[in-house]
Amino acid sequence: MPMETEFAPAERASEETVQRQFELMRTLPFVWEFLDAVPNISLVLNAERQIVFANRAFRVSGGIEKAESKDCVHSSYLGKRPGEAAGCIRAGLTVGGCGTTVFCRTCGAVQSILNSQKQQLPDVQECRMICGEANEPLDLRVWARPISVEDESFTVFSVMDISDEKRRRALERVFFHDVLNTAGGVKGLADLLTDSGLSAEETEELAGMLSEAADQLVEDITAQRVLALAESGKMQLDLMPVFSAEVLLKVMRQLHSMGISSGIALAIDPAAEETEFRSDPVLVRRVLLNLVKNAMEASEPGGRVMSCCYRDGDEVCFTVHNSTAMPAEVQRQVFTRSFSTKGAGRGLGTYGIRLITEHYLRGSVSFVSAAETGTTFTLRFPVRFADTELPEA
């Protein structure tokens, strides 16, 4: 009787068959040498999508092999499917394992294998595999190519980690979106200044707004460079006195001038306190701006985002609250580097906030979210930030 599955066939070859297929592969001339020379993970799968051979890149990545010698043969991975060997959290949800859950219907890895087997042609896909206790997603590009060895059908399955490529694309999309918004505001203000009917007071006011918008454009470009440097571990801080209520007010004014706050009420809690602390003002403003924008995007039309700041011992705290609760699944992944509920290219916001806050500004970011109270994010920064505490580039 066929095993139950939500997508791909669940049946497996016997241990004896898998071992025989492994011996077949390892005794083929130069196969071991050729596959071990490939830097990317490469597997040979049988018709049941089970691993019957793996190159050194895979064996080392899984901690199976520490030495260069091909004479050290390990078989702990034999018979497993790719998701099972990689530790995909979905693979254990069904008796059939990797490829048989409802989530596997959208998995590019199993799709590429099935397409290759069915069409007898190479197939390339992208997939996201969530692995390990940290639930860290891996963005992968996978290749599946059918081969025949002694009248048996196999699939050569190769994997490349494209997480950096994905983050770079997302970074660029967000950057160009922000810059175009700001540049559009600069042009609009410049066009208004050409109106000869403006009074001196109106001209002065528009000139001030134009200068502020131009400063914002420079800051957007600087922020893109900052986040890119943060990702590469090469960012340097520019420490100086920062005033909490003042920086919060600047964030609100910036969002209003960009027109982003349309339909959402932005407010600063009257209880907000002015606290002087030492940090990098551009980075502090950037993480606050991202938090408030995220809260606005999560709010219902006509909603309100309330921000506050206060001192708590040796720390200055900023809070950003909106009345919408995050689903449990979102809460588990909210700081993951590529996770987003807003579609392609929008997954760096909270990840970037945490990266800059915790690794560079020596602070912390946390949140609480419940249906009764909504969602509140809290940023904490040290009041005193000694130069000796600066992270190494």
FENVEN-V769039 format. One line per field, one symbol per residue. burial: # if it has 9 or more other ideal C-beta (glycine too) atoms within 8 Angstrom, else .. A space follows every 50 residues. Layout:
BEGIN
burial: ???
END
This chain:
BEGIN
burial: ..########..#...###.##.###....#...##.#..######..## ##########...#............##########.####..#.##### #..#..###########.....#.#######...#.###########.#. .#########.##..##.###.###..##.###.##..##.##....#.. ..#..##.##.###.##.######.######...#.#.#..######### ########..#..#.#.#...####.####################.##. ..#########...############...##.##.#.##......##### ########.##.#.#.#.#....##########.#........
END
